[in-house]
Amino acid sequence: MGKLFGTDGVRGIYEQDLTLELAYGLGQAGASVLGRNAHRPKIVIGRDTRESGSPLEMALAKGILAVGGDVLLVGVLPTPAVAVITRALKADAGVVISASHNPYEFNGIKFFNGQGFKLADAVENEIEEIILQSQAVPLKDGGSIQTLENPEVFYLNHIKKAIETDFSGLRVVLDCANGAAYNIAPALFCDLGAEVVVIGDKPDGKNINAGCGSTHLTPLQQRVVKEKADIGIAFDGDADRCLAVDNNGNIIDGDKIMNLIGSRMKASGRLKKDTVVVTVMSNIGLDIALNQAGCQTIKTDVGDRYVLEAMIEGDYNLGGEQSGHLILLDHNTTGDGMLTALVLLELLKKDGRDAKTLGDLMMVYPQILVNARVENGRKQDYLRDDQIQKKIKEVETHFHGQGRVLIRPSGTEPLVRVMIEGKDQNELTRIAKELAQLIEARLSDSIEAVGRPVVA
């Protein structure tokens, strides 16, 4: 990643990291790069409910206008909706102004190409270079800024094609995180026949993700139990993620959702190569459950862009993260919370068993995380240390496929993170601390490891 673009666009605190000047520059540079083959590049802009969204939208639009581009404003819509609309209108690019699950103080700008995919690193680097080196961008006249009427229709009609049944008879609680799905998600699920109770649907510009949505599930859990609902669904601020809560108030995380959807796709012959693409942070319980269903997993680094890259390269059609960021590539080119919810509710209705029974089909193995303190310059040295590698192999052999070791250097702190999964939490804690202490002893002068259990 470069200095501006991270794993999910340009993101930071509004007016500190992400200024109106930067948004204007991203509009100019982005339009000039992504629309270079067009006489007048056409770019779709959508946003979430943050109070900083409107000024950033105008700054971005003016930057596009300055290079002769046409801007189509679609207003507050989920990130995946912008991808769909960009393809449907044959636009040269789509842009979303959102910081996803972050607090309202943050905002971000992320681009889609004309096919609705997030930009390749090389394209982001080209845009970034123009801005950081203050390269001159040819200015042109003739562009326009227009507001697209009823843009949600393109998206809703598209994702409804993914299901075959309505949701009559299901009682559903939706938590829209006071974000981009606050308006269209409740209307969609009501139109499909579900009895819908909604929370997190009153955005005020500052309450996006605030004690609600997929990062704060307690209110949804409590409301599902109170309402005696069949299931609860939580989106994040830009609705590209979906987590669920079963009828007893238990969390159905992204791993469990991938198990259910992957197993069902396998049974119906729709799961390409019988494979689900996941990240290294997915619980080993997902591997075991999918294996029992005749499926396998392929693992990538953490981040939906890496999941998508592996899916495209290997021609797979289902992938995602434990956080609920699922990509159903037969239906959309990016993570899509509302699409995931549609497929999950259809599965629940067709199966006949309740949500708790379905969620329990995957056993979540305990995870223990222990941090080893290592100087930043030595965080990768564990890969070349014979004693550390020998210990890792001994632990993996000990687990016999019923546990695993994951070592991940921190990207921001002088730490090497040791994560161990398995059945016995006490044993996992002991092994994780021993391995972290070994890493510290081999790679630094300190032998003190700081650990904290993390239950997936």
Secondary structure by P-SEA (a helix, b strand, c coil): cccccccccccccccccccaaaaaaaaaaaaaaaaccccbbbbbbbbccccaaaaaaaaaaaaaaaabbbbbbbccccaaaaaaaaaaacccbbbbbccccccccccbbbbbccccccccaaaaaaaaaaaaaccccccccccbbbbbcccaaaaaaaaacccccccccbbbbbbccccccccaaaaaaaaacccccccccccccccccccccccccaaaaaaaaaacccbbbbbcccccbbbbcccccccccaaaaaaaaaaaaaaaccccccbbbbcccccaaaaaaaaaacbbbbbbcccaaaaaaaaaaaccccccccccccccccccccccaaaaaaaaaaaaaaacccaaaaaacccccbbbbbbbbbcccccccccccaaaaaaaaaaaaaaccccbbbbbccccccbbbbbbbcccaaaaaaaaaaaaaaaaaacccccbbbbbbbcc
